[in-house]
Amino acid sequence: MRKAAITVLSCLGLAACATLASPPPLPTAPEGSSGWLALGETADMGPKITPVSVLEDSRCATGHQCVWAGRVVVLTKISLADGTRESAVSFETGKPVPVADGTVTLVAVIPEKTADATIAPADYRFAYRFDGGY
């Protein structure tokens, strides 16, 4: 009986560790956006949009006061829907870039920056919005 109880408690302890190790769920992506994209993932929004690499992340860390809010710049591959053109464009959060018959804007980046941790490239998620094609 005692051995069975220890086994059950051990299993429960391992299950709790496995639960704690899983990443937290992503917040809801901004309405009208591509949803959250990791580096290398593609969203087809008319043009196909693929974040390739983070060129700059100078955002002010959460909980700190900064003179400048900072910015995120992401190298992004854009492919037109008809496949005629592909290009790499640097996107800065909140600044629309002309693409095809509209604009694409990098509308959000997660996770937030903190002072005590470096964000690994694989942990970034990006949300883009395409306005056009009407």
C-alpha positions as CSV (number, residue, x, y, z in Angstrom):
1,M,0.0,0.0,0.0
2,R,2.8,2.4,0.9
3,K,4.7,1.6,-2.2
4,A,1.6,2.2,-4.3
5,A,1.1,5.6,-2.7
6,I,4.7,6.6,-3.4
7,T,4.3,5.6,-7.0
8,V,1.1,7.6,-7.4
9,L,2.7,10.7,-5.8
10,S,5.8,10.3,-8.0
11,C,3.7,10.2,-11.1
12,L,1.6,13.2,-10.0
13,G,4.8,15.1,-9.3
14,L,6.2,14.3,-12.8
15,A,2.9,15.4,-14.4
16,A,3.0,18.7,-12.6
17,C,6.6,19.3,-13.9
18,A,5.5,18.5,-17.4
19,T,2.6,20.9,-17.1
20,L,4.8,23.7,-15.8
21,A,7.3,23.1,-18.7
22,S,4.8,23.7,-21.5
23,P,4.8,27.2,-23.0
24,P,2.0,29.6,-22.0
25,P,-0.8,30.0,-24.5
26,L,-0.5,32.9,-27.0
27,P,-2.7,35.9,-26.5
28,T,-5.4,36.6,-29.1
29,A,-3.8,38.1,-32.2
30,P,-5.0,41.6,-33.2
31,E,-8.2,41.6,-35.2
32,G,-7.8,41.6,-39.0
33,S,-4.2,40.4,-38.7
34,S,-2.3,37.4,-40.0
35,G,-2.5,35.7,-36.6
36,W,0.8,35.0,-34.8
37,L,3.6,34.0,-37.1
38,A,7.0,32.5,-35.9
39,L,10.1,33.1,-37.9
40,G,9.8,31.1,-41.1
41,E,6.0,30.7,-41.0
42,T,4.0,32.1,-43.9
43,A,0.5,33.8,-43.9
44,D,-1.3,34.1,-47.2
45,M,-3.1,37.5,-47.0
46,G,-3.1,38.2,-50.7
47,P,0.6,38.7,-50.7
48,K,2.4,35.9,-48.8
49,I,4.2,37.2,-45.7
50,T,7.0,35.4,-44.0
51,P,9.1,36.9,-41.1
52,V,12.7,35.9,-41.7
53,S,14.8,37.5,-38.9
54,V,14.7,40.1,-36.2
55,L,17.1,42.9,-37.2
56,E,16.4,45.1,-34.2
57,D,14.5,44.9,-30.9
58,S,15.2,48.1,-29.0
59,R,11.9,48.2,-27.1
60,C,11.8,49.5,-23.6
61,A,11.7,46.6,-21.1
62,T,8.5,46.0,-19.3
63,G,8.3,47.9,-16.0
64,H,11.0,50.4,-17.0
65,Q,10.8,54.1,-18.0
66,C,12.6,54.9,-21.2
67,V,13.1,58.2,-23.1
68,W,12.2,56.3,-26.3
69,A,9.7,53.4,-26.5
70,G,12.1,51.6,-29.0
71,R,11.1,49.6,-32.0
72,V,11.2,46.1,-33.6
73,V,12.5,45.7,-37.1
74,V,11.8,42.4,-38.9
75,L,13.2,41.3,-42.2
76,T,10.2,39.9,-44.0
77,K,9.8,38.0,-47.2
78,I,6.9,39.2,-49.4
79,S,5.6,37.1,-52.3
80,L,2.9,38.4,-54.6
81,A,-0.2,36.2,-55.0
82,D,0.5,35.6,-58.7
83,G,4.1,34.6,-57.9
84,T,5.6,37.2,-60.2
85,R,7.6,39.0,-57.6
86,E,9.4,38.2,-54.3
87,S,11.3,40.6,-52.1
88,A,12.7,41.1,-48.7
89,V,11.5,44.1,-46.8
90,S,12.4,45.5,-43.4
91,F,9.2,46.1,-41.4
92,E,9.1,48.4,-38.3
93,T,6.2,48.0,-35.9
94,G,3.3,50.2,-36.8
95,K,4.7,51.6,-40.1
96,P,2.8,50.6,-43.2
97,V,4.8,49.4,-46.3
98,P,3.4,49.6,-49.8
99,V,2.9,46.1,-51.2
100,A,1.0,45.2,-54.4
101,D,-2.3,47.2,-54.3
102,G,-2.2,48.1,-50.6
103,T,0.0,48.2,-47.6
104,V,1.3,45.7,-45.1
105,T,1.9,46.7,-41.5
106,L,3.6,44.8,-38.7
107,V,1.0,45.4,-36.0
108,A,2.3,43.5,-33.0
109,V,5.3,41.6,-31.7
110,I,5.4,39.2,-28.7
111,P,6.8,38.5,-26.2
112,E,7.3,41.8,-24.4
113,K,10.9,42.6,-23.7
114,T,12.1,42.3,-20.2
115,A,15.3,43.6,-18.6
116,D,16.4,40.2,-17.2
117,A,16.0,37.9,-20.2
118,T,17.1,37.7,-23.8
119,I,14.4,36.7,-26.3
120,A,15.4,33.7,-28.4
121,P,14.6,34.1,-32.1
122,A,12.3,31.0,-31.9
123,D,10.2,32.7,-29.1
124,Y,9.2,35.7,-31.2
125,R,5.7,35.9,-32.8
126,F,4.6,38.6,-35.2
127,A,1.2,39.8,-36.4
128,Y,0.8,41.6,-39.8
129,R,-2.2,43.3,-41.4
130,F,-2.7,43.7,-45.1
131,D,-4.9,46.7,-46.2
132,G,-5.8,46.6,-49.8
133,G,-6.8,44.3,-52.6
134,Y,-10.4,45.6,-52.7
